[in-house]
Structure formats: structure tokens, C-alpha cells
Amino acid sequence: MTELNVTPLMDLAFSLLIIFMISTPLLEQTIPVNLPRQDSNSASARPDIDFQLITIKEDGSVYWGRQRVDFPELNSLLGSLSKMPEPPAISLRADRNLRYQQVVDVIDAIKRNNLTKLHLDTEVK
């Protein structure tokens, strides 16, 4: 036998490709934050709508998606978002050990730009 049979290798590669295609979207790709807890009885399922993610870490740093921004940048990004015909909802994730004032500052910036769809992320017990 002078030829190498590559059919089993192709089957394996195809199987791995399918596994990775299915599992990749399931990975949560967010900034790690220690979210406040919520009772599981009061948790509701998140509807399928478009969200823009804003994260505030324990040290007070603010992230727009995965990009770190300061407050002037956040205000300009929120301003450009508010000019859209149908702006996406804002999903706010804040560390539970964060000072309350920092969360209020971000919510105030959202309100100043007339964005009314706000979702506060929590961790379900």
C-alpha cells in the first residue's frame, strides 16, 4: 500500500469544525465583573433585542463593549447612538463593590442623551 488514506483525518477535521462552530457563540465574551445578585424567582428572561454593552469595573473604569473609554468619550458615543433612528437598548453591567455614584453618573449620561431603554445586569443566585 503506497497511498495514505486521509478520509479519517478529513472526518475528524470536519467534526472538530462543527464542534467549534457550535460552541464559539456560546462563550460569554465580556469584561469580567462581580455582578450584584438577584433572587432567581424575580429574574425574567432577556428578550431578543439589540443591546449596547457598558461595563463599569470595580476600579471605576468604564468600557464600551470591550473598549475602555473615559466619560467624554462615553458621552460622544451615547450621543451618536441617540441619533440613530432606532437606538439599541443599553445593557449596564457594574461591579457590586462599586461606589453608587459612579453608576449614577453613567445612568445620568444615558438619560442626558435621551436613551430610554436601559437594562441593568445582575447575577442570578
C-alpha positions as CSV (number, residue, x, y, z in Angstrom):
1,M,0.0,0.0,0.0
2,T,1.8,3.1,-1.2
3,E,-1.0,5.7,-0.7
4,L,-2.1,7.2,2.6
5,N,-5.8,7.1,3.3
6,V,-6.8,10.7,4.5
7,T,-10.5,10.1,4.7
8,P,-10.5,9.5,8.5
9,L,-8.5,12.7,9.0
10,M,-10.9,14.7,6.9
11,D,-13.8,13.3,9.0
12,L,-12.1,14.3,12.2
13,A,-11.3,17.8,10.9
14,F,-14.9,18.2,9.8
15,S,-16.2,17.1,13.2
16,L,-13.9,19.5,15.1
17,L,-15.0,22.3,12.8
18,I,-18.7,21.7,13.6
19,I,-18.0,21.5,17.3
20,F,-16.1,24.8,17.3
21,M,-18.8,26.5,15.2
22,I,-21.4,25.5,17.7
23,S,-19.5,26.2,20.9
24,T,-17.9,29.6,20.0
25,P,-21.1,31.7,20.1
26,L,-22.0,30.2,23.5
27,L,-18.9,31.6,25.1
28,E,-19.5,34.8,27.0
29,Q,-17.1,37.4,25.8
30,T,-17.4,40.2,28.2
31,I,-15.3,42.1,30.7
32,P,-15.2,40.1,34.0
33,V,-17.3,41.9,36.7
34,N,-18.5,40.8,40.1
35,L,-22.2,41.5,39.4
36,P,-24.8,42.1,42.2
37,R,-27.0,39.1,43.0
38,Q,-30.7,38.8,42.2
39,D,-33.3,36.3,43.5
40,S,-33.9,33.7,40.8
41,N,-37.7,33.9,41.4
42,S,-37.7,37.5,40.2
43,A,-35.4,37.0,37.2
44,S,-37.0,37.3,33.9
45,A,-35.7,36.0,30.5
46,R,-33.9,38.7,28.5
47,P,-35.9,39.4,25.3
48,D,-34.1,39.1,22.0
49,I,-33.3,42.8,21.3
50,D,-30.1,44.6,20.2
51,F,-28.0,45.7,23.2
52,Q,-25.0,48.1,23.5
53,L,-23.0,46.9,26.5
54,I,-21.5,49.3,29.0
55,T,-19.4,47.8,31.8
56,I,-18.1,49.6,35.0
57,K,-15.3,47.6,36.8
58,E,-14.6,47.8,40.5
59,D,-11.8,50.4,40.0
60,G,-14.3,52.7,38.2
61,S,-13.1,52.2,34.6
62,V,-15.8,52.3,32.0
63,Y,-15.9,50.0,29.0
64,W,-18.0,50.5,25.8
65,G,-18.3,46.9,24.6
66,R,-14.7,45.7,25.1
67,Q,-13.1,49.1,24.6
68,R,-12.1,51.2,27.6
69,V,-13.4,54.8,27.4
70,D,-13.5,57.9,29.6
71,F,-16.6,60.0,30.3
72,P,-16.1,62.5,27.4
73,E,-15.8,59.5,25.0
74,L,-18.8,57.8,26.6
75,N,-20.9,60.9,26.2
76,S,-19.9,61.2,22.5
77,L,-20.6,57.5,21.9
78,L,-24.0,57.8,23.6
79,G,-24.7,61.0,21.5
80,S,-24.0,59.2,18.3
81,L,-26.2,56.3,19.5
82,S,-29.1,58.6,20.2
83,K,-29.0,60.0,16.7
84,M,-29.8,56.5,15.3
85,P,-33.4,56.1,14.1
86,E,-33.9,53.1,16.4
87,P,-31.1,53.1,19.0
88,P,-30.3,49.8,20.7
89,A,-31.0,49.3,24.4
90,I,-28.2,49.9,26.8
91,S,-27.1,46.9,29.0
92,L,-25.3,48.3,32.0
93,R,-23.0,45.9,34.0
94,A,-21.5,47.3,37.2
95,D,-19.4,45.6,39.8
96,R,-21.3,45.1,43.1
97,N,-18.4,46.7,45.1
98,L,-18.5,49.9,43.1
99,R,-19.5,53.2,44.6
100,Y,-23.1,54.0,43.8
101,Q,-22.2,57.5,42.5
102,Q,-20.2,56.0,39.6
103,V,-23.2,54.0,38.4
104,V,-25.5,57.1,38.8
105,D,-23.0,59.1,36.7
106,V,-23.2,56.6,33.8
107,I,-27.0,56.4,34.1
108,D,-27.2,60.2,34.1
109,A,-25.1,60.3,30.9
110,I,-27.5,57.8,29.3
111,K,-30.5,59.9,30.3
112,R,-28.9,63.2,29.0
113,N,-28.7,61.6,25.6
114,N,-32.4,60.7,25.7
115,L,-31.8,56.9,25.6
116,T,-34.6,55.3,27.5
117,K,-34.1,51.6,27.0
118,L,-31.8,50.6,29.9
119,H,-31.1,47.1,31.3
120,L,-29.2,46.5,34.5
121,D,-27.4,43.2,34.5
122,T,-27.4,41.1,37.7
123,E,-26.2,37.7,38.7
124,V,-28.9,35.2,39.5
125,K,-28.4,33.2,42.7
